[in-house]
């Protein structure tokens, strides 16, 4: 449906890459900008602290409980997000084009490492009129 942005995040701290794996796992995070906005605003999801080359898939939970998988445009293949060499990634959604017909309210975007249901990271956002 939507492509991931390939631009690295400027806010990635180099020291995260130097931490042992257990500490790095604690540093993985997802931020949503804006936290609340209209259907015509683009929501940007920023991930940081991931292993370089980490591969993730995304799904959304709508306010009414529906789970919406995210797929490559025109296919049934899951949309793939790949962390850059700094362990960062960006992904965007424009509700007025990509979530048409779904309810307004608080949503949750969940990003899971491919092959693992244990390592998922989420961010919430609110879609208004």
QUIHUZI-V351418 format. One record per backbone hydrogen bond with DSSP energy under -1.0 kcal/mol. CO is the residue of the C=O (numbers start at 1). NH is the residue of the N-H. Records with the same first field share a line. If there is no record, write none. Layout:
# QUIHUZI-V351418
CO=NH / NH
This chain:
# QUIHUZI-V351418
13=16
14=17
20=24
21=25
24=27
29=48
31=46
33=44
35=126
37=128
38=41
39=96
43=93
44=33
45=91
46=31
47=89
48=29
51=54
54=83
55=114
56=81
57=112
58=70
59=110
60=68
61=108
62=65
66=62
68=60
70=79
72=75
77=72
81=56
83=53
84=87
87=50
88=84
89=47
90=5
91=45
93=43
94=97 / 98
95=99
99=102
105=127
107=125
108=61
109=123
110=59
111=121
112=57
113=116
119=113
121=111
123=109
125=107
126=37
127=105
128=39
